[in-house]
Amino acid sequence: MSLLEVKNLQVSFATPEGEVHAVNGIDFAVSTGETLAIVGESGSGKSQLVMAIMGLLAQNGRASGQALFKGEDLLQKTPRELNKVRGSQIAMIFQDPMTSLNPYLTVEQQMTEVVMYHQKLGRHEAFEHAVEMLRAVRIPDAEERIHEYPHEYSGGMRQRVMIAMSLLCEPDLLIADEPTTALDVTVQAQITYLIGELRKKTRMAMILITHDLAVVAGISDRILVMYAGQMVESGTVEDIFYRAHHPYTRGLLASVPRLDRDASDDLQAIPGNPPNLLALPGGCCFRDRCTQAQEICSQPPPMWRDERGHRSRCVLEMPDGRVENDSAGEAGSAAEESAP
Amino acid sequence: MKQTGLGHHFASRLLSLVPTLLMLITIAFFLIRVAPGGPFDTEKPLPQEIRANLDAKYHLDEPLLQQYFRYMGQIVTLDFGPSYQYKDWTVNELIASGFPASLAIGGTAMLLAFVMGTLIGVIAAIRQNTAVDYSIMGMAMMGISIPNFVVAPLLILVLAVYAGWLPAGGWEWSFRHMLLPVITLALPVIAYIARLTRGSMIEVLHSNYIRTARAKGLPERIVLGRHAMKPALLPVISYMGPATAGLITGSVVIERIYSIPGLGSYFVQGALNRDYTLVMGVVIFYGVIIILMNFIVDMLYAWLNPKIRFDEG
C-alpha cells in the first residue's frame, strides 16, 4: 500500500468573480522512501494541491476527492483529527523562510512546542531534541542560537530551522513547497543537498513542489507535471528528462537556461499565459500555447500510458503507449501502479 | 545582539520628556492668557482698588514674561499655586480631590474595555464573515457612534429608575455606585478595541507563520493564544496609551450625569472661568499622564516585539 494516495483531487475557491478551479482531478501516489516532484509554473495549482492535503486551504477553498494517508482519508478529517497527523506524521516546509517562522517567538519556543505537543516530551527533553535537530541541519552554536529570534538568522539558516523543525517528530512524509525558491542560488544548492542527505538517513517520503526543473533532477524518483490544475505528464525522472512526451513538458525543459549554449542565443520561453482558472476552456487546456495544436485539441485529450507507468495527456501518440480510459473511476491508475 | 539597546532606548525616551513638557507648559501658559477676559472679570466690573489688589496678590500686574518665569520657578517645586475661582483651594488640592474618583472609574473602565474588547474582537475574527461576526461588528459600530450622553440616561432609566437595581447617581466608593459610570465609559472603548483586535487578528491569521503553526498540527488554542495573540495585540496596545490617559483624567459628561466629584469638570470650568492656575495645573497633569502612558506603551511594545529591541541605535 502506498503511504499517500491521492485520487481525483479537486480544489476550488469561491471568489466574488466566480468559482476558481485551482486543481482539477489529480491522481498520484507516494510510497515510503520515495520522492515525488510536482512541477509547474505559478498558478498551476501545485501549492493548493498540497495545502488541500494538509487541510490548510484558505477559508473560501473547497477540496473534494480523496487523499488517503495510510488508508485514512485526510480530506474527511476534522481539524482536531488532522492535528494528530500534521506536524508528526506529515510535516511541511514552506517557500518563504523569512515569513514562515513566527517573528514573536524564539526558535526554541517554536521548535520545542512541536515535540512537547505531539510526543509529550518534557521541556528539558524537548530542548535537547531541538538542539540535536539544529545540529543535524548544521546550525553553528545550536545550543546558543536556539534562544534567538528568527530575525537574527539569515534566510538560508531560517530555512534550515524550518527543516529541522519539520523533522522533529520523524515524519513519514515531508511536503516541501518550493523550499529553495526564496533563497540565493548557492544557498539553494546547500538546502537541496541537505534535504537529500537527511532523507537518505530517515527513509522518509517526500513531495517536492517546485517550478525549477534543475532542483528536481538530483533528488526525485518521479515527476508529475501540472498545468492549469491538471496533470499533463508524469513518470520517472528519466521518462520526463529524456522521453518527455507532452509539448508542455518539452517546453519547460527547453526553457531551462543552459551554460553549454551560446550566450547570444535567446532564452527559450513558452509563449502566452496559463488559462484563466475561472473559465477553463474545454479540451486540452494547453492548446492555446501549444506549437503543435490541432483542431482535435478542442476535444478532451486522451491519457497515454506505457508499461513503465509514464503517462501523458495529449492527442500526440506516445511510442509504446496505449490510451487508458480517463473516466474518473479509473483515473486513480497512477496510484495503483505502486500498489503491490 | 546589543542587549543595551533597550536600556538606552528608555533612558533617551525619559530625557525627551523634559523638552516636551516644557513646550506644553509654555504654549498653554501664553494661550490661556491670549484668550479674551481674565479670572476676575465679572458682569459688573469690580471696583478699581479691589481689582488692583487682586491682580497684585496673584502677580497678574507684572509683565507677562516675569509672570511666566515666576510660574516656571514655582512648578519646579510641584506647586501649581492657588485656584483663582475655587477660593481657599490650591490647584494641587483640587487635583488630589478629583483624581482618585476619575482614576478609579477610568481605570476600571479601561480594564473592562481591554478584556471585553479583545475577547469580542478575537471571536469576531475567528468567525469572520459569519452571522456572529456581522452582529458583533454591528453592535460595535453602534457602541462607537452612540454618544455617552445618550447611553448614560438610558442606562439610568432602565437599571436605576425602572429596575431599581442601582443608584441613579451620586458618589460613594462602592461597586454599585461605580458600575453605571464604568459601563458608560467603557462601552465605546470596548467597541473600538473589538474592531481593532478583529482587524489585526484577521491579518495575523492570514500570515505565513500562522500557516506554519497549523501545519505543525498545533491545536487551535495554541495557534491563537501563543502564535497569534501577541502580534494581534500590538495595535490595541498603541491605542490604549492615549486612551487610558483620556479615561483616567475624567469625563465632564459622565461626571455631570452621575454627579461624580472627578477631575473632568475642572478642565471645562477652569477654561471657562479663565482660572489660569487651574487650567495650567490640569493641562500639565494630563500631559504628564499622556507621556507616562506612551512610555508604558513603548515598554510593552518592546516586550511584545523582539525586533524593536535590536533595531534601536
Interface residues (C-beta under 8 A of the other chain):
Chain A: M54 G55 L56 Q59 P79 R80 L82 N83 K84 V85 R86 G87 S88 A91 M92 F94 D96 T99 S100 L101 N102 P103 Y104 L105 T106 Q109 E113 V114 Y117 H118 Y149 H151 E152 M162 M165
Chain B: M1 Q128 N129 S207 N208 Y209 R211 T212 A213 R214 A215 K216 G217 L218 P219 E220 I222 R226 H227 K230 P231 L304 N305 P306 K307 F310
